[in-house]
Amino acid sequence: MSIPKPVPLYPTYKDLKEVRLEEFPDLASLFAGADEWKSKAWLWGQEFLSYIGRNKSEHTFTRFRSEIEKFLLWAFLVKDKPIDEYRKADILEYADFCWRPPLNWISLSNVEKFLIKGGFYTSNTEWAPFRLMIAKGDDSKPDKKKYRPSQETLHATFTAINAFYKHLADEEYWGASHFLLHYSVKHIRGTL
């Protein structure tokens, strides 16, 4: 089964506060006819990222946005399972996915997520959630098959997911059983 090419989920912090899906046609089509849990998870992500943008630096917001976006895209397009049903095995599966994402999920440069066309925010077709970093002075042809995240990247990934689940638990979206998942994410992050 082919994994679809992802579309960006969240704009900049300034635009995130008042996102209207009708202004983001690619995002709106992602949720059209989709299971309700996907739009609910997207709203949880929007709320969490609004909190991060309000209380943290721009760099922290950008990093958390990137990590939550990857996680939710995986949940929506690959796992297809509500994030409030995840257990440790699901998070380990996501870690494996991050280690070897599909080639169409890897970009070779940092580009804008959205382009404004006709008054709408359209997904930039050059954007992908993972980026292959090329060392300065390396003139070899980039090979997406050689993508591997650094330890720092993996730590950032699970720091963001841990904070996301903690936020959702603090907001009482879930019962006490989800603290077990929070613990699992924290434990996985600590072993990377």
Disulfide bonds with the S-S distance in Angstrom:
none
